[in-house]
Structures are given as C-alpha cells and as structure tokens.
Amino acid sequence: QVQFVESGGGLVQPGGSLRLSCAASESKFTIWTMAWYRQFPDQQRELLATIRADNVTTYADSVKGRFAISRDNAKKQVYLQMNSLKAEDTAVYYCYGKHDGVDYWGQGTQVTVDY
C-alpha cells in the first residue's frame, strides 16, 4: 500500500512563505505524476500543481507565479514552495498520486495564513 505523508504546514503571516513536503513510501513513485491539492471547508479539493516524472509542471491560475512544485526522487519527496501567501490560501493541503487507476492521498496538512 502506497502512503504519502505531508509535513510543513502551519501558521504564517500574509506575505510569508512555507514549504510543504510529501514523503512517499513507494520508490516507484519516481515515475508517477504527482500533484498538490487543497481543500477549503465544505468545498471540493482544488488542483494546484502537477509534476511529471520528467519534471514538467503545471499550475492553477490561482497559484501561478507564487507556488512551485518540485520533486527529489532520490529522497522520495515532492515539495510545494508557497510564497506571497494570502489569507485566502488558508486550507488543508494534500499530496496526490495515481497509479494503475488507483488514487493515493496523503492525510493533509493545515496551512493558516493570518496575523
């Protein structure tokens, strides 16, 4: 069973930065396309960024230019660098991967942007 464990969330002031990490239990994840999502209360999860095995990335318009997804296959980690954070970025952030038609999610990490 593949597991993803997120870390790095917390409280940050508006304009600040955080880096989220997602640790994968499966070494073969290096060939997967990985993604970060977030979820606001009572809403569906929103796709923020994806990264392919060849490191090609895509971003949602809401975070383009502020967030950056990256991966370190040797460490089995995927990262989300979040800069210029706004109050409206407050949400639970999830790591996601899909393989053989199965969706895998991390447990989520809370990010709160406030004074």
C-alpha positions as CSV (number, residue, x, y, z in Angstrom):
1,Q,0.0,0.0,0.0
2,V,1.4,3.3,-1.1
3,Q,1.4,6.0,1.5
4,F,2.1,9.7,1.3
5,V,2.8,11.8,4.4
6,E,2.7,15.6,4.2
7,S,4.5,18.0,6.5
8,G,5.4,21.6,6.7
9,G,2.1,23.2,7.3
10,G,1.4,25.7,10.0
11,L,0.6,29.3,10.7
12,V,2.3,32.0,8.6
13,Q,1.7,35.7,8.2
14,P,0.3,37.2,5.0
15,G,3.2,37.7,2.5
16,G,5.2,34.9,4.1
17,S,6.4,31.6,2.8
18,L,6.0,27.9,3.6
19,R,7.4,24.8,2.0
20,L,5.3,21.6,2.2
21,S,6.8,18.2,1.8
22,C,5.3,14.9,0.8
23,A,7.2,11.7,1.6
24,A,6.3,8.7,-0.4
25,S,6.6,5.1,0.8
26,E,6.8,3.7,-2.7
27,S,10.1,4.0,-4.6
28,K,8.4,3.6,-7.9
29,F,6.6,6.9,-7.4
30,T,9.5,8.4,-9.3
31,I,7.7,7.5,-12.5
32,W,4.3,8.8,-11.3
33,T,2.8,12.2,-12.0
34,M,2.4,13.8,-8.6
35,A,0.2,16.7,-7.6
36,W,-0.8,19.0,-4.8
37,Y,-4.4,19.9,-4.0
38,R,-6.0,22.0,-1.3
39,Q,-9.4,22.0,0.2
40,F,-11.4,24.8,1.8
41,P,-14.1,24.0,4.3
42,D,-17.2,22.5,2.7
43,Q,-15.7,22.6,-0.8
44,Q,-14.2,20.1,-3.2
45,R,-10.5,19.7,-3.4
46,E,-8.8,22.1,-5.8
47,L,-5.9,21.0,-8.0
48,L,-2.9,23.4,-7.5
49,A,0.1,21.9,-9.3
50,T,1.3,18.8,-11.0
51,I,4.8,17.5,-11.8
52,R,5.5,14.7,-14.2
53,A,8.4,12.2,-13.9
54,D,10.3,14.4,-16.4
55,N,9.8,17.4,-14.1
56,V,7.3,19.1,-16.4
57,T,5.0,21.2,-14.2
58,T,1.6,22.8,-14.5
59,Y,-0.2,25.2,-12.2
60,A,-3.6,26.5,-11.4
61,D,-4.1,30.2,-12.2
62,S,-4.8,30.9,-8.6
63,V,-1.2,30.0,-7.6
64,K,0.8,30.5,-10.7
65,G,3.9,32.7,-10.0
66,R,3.6,32.2,-6.3
67,F,3.8,28.4,-5.8
68,A,6.3,26.0,-7.1
69,I,6.2,22.2,-7.2
70,S,9.3,20.1,-7.3
71,R,10.5,16.6,-6.6
72,D,13.5,14.8,-5.3
73,N,13.3,11.2,-6.5
74,A,16.3,10.1,-4.5
75,K,14.6,11.2,-1.3
76,K,11.1,10.1,-2.5
77,Q,9.8,13.6,-1.8
78,V,7.6,16.1,-3.5
79,Y,7.6,19.7,-2.4
80,L,5.3,22.7,-2.7
81,Q,7.1,26.0,-2.2
82,M,4.5,28.6,-1.4
83,N,5.4,32.3,-1.5
84,S,3.5,35.5,-1.1
85,L,0.8,33.7,0.9
86,K,-2.6,35.3,1.3
87,A,-5.3,34.8,3.8
88,E,-7.3,33.1,1.1
89,D,-4.6,30.4,0.8
90,T,-5.8,29.1,4.2
91,A,-6.8,25.5,3.6
92,V,-5.8,21.9,4.1
93,Y,-3.2,20.8,1.6
94,Y,-2.9,17.3,0.2
95,C,-0.3,15.4,-1.8
96,Y,-1.7,13.1,-4.5
97,G,-0.5,10.4,-6.8
98,K,-2.3,8.0,-9.2
99,H,-1.0,4.6,-10.3
100,D,-2.7,1.7,-12.1
101,G,-6.0,3.6,-11.8
102,V,-5.8,4.0,-8.1
103,D,-5.8,7.4,-6.3
104,Y,-3.5,7.9,-3.4
105,W,-3.8,10.8,-1.0
106,G,-1.9,12.0,2.0
107,Q,-3.6,12.8,5.2
108,G,-3.4,16.5,4.6
109,T,-1.6,19.4,6.3
110,Q,-3.2,22.6,7.5
111,V,-1.9,25.9,6.3
112,T,-3.2,29.0,8.0
113,V,-2.3,32.5,6.8
114,D,-3.1,35.0,9.4
115,Y,-1.5,37.6,11.8
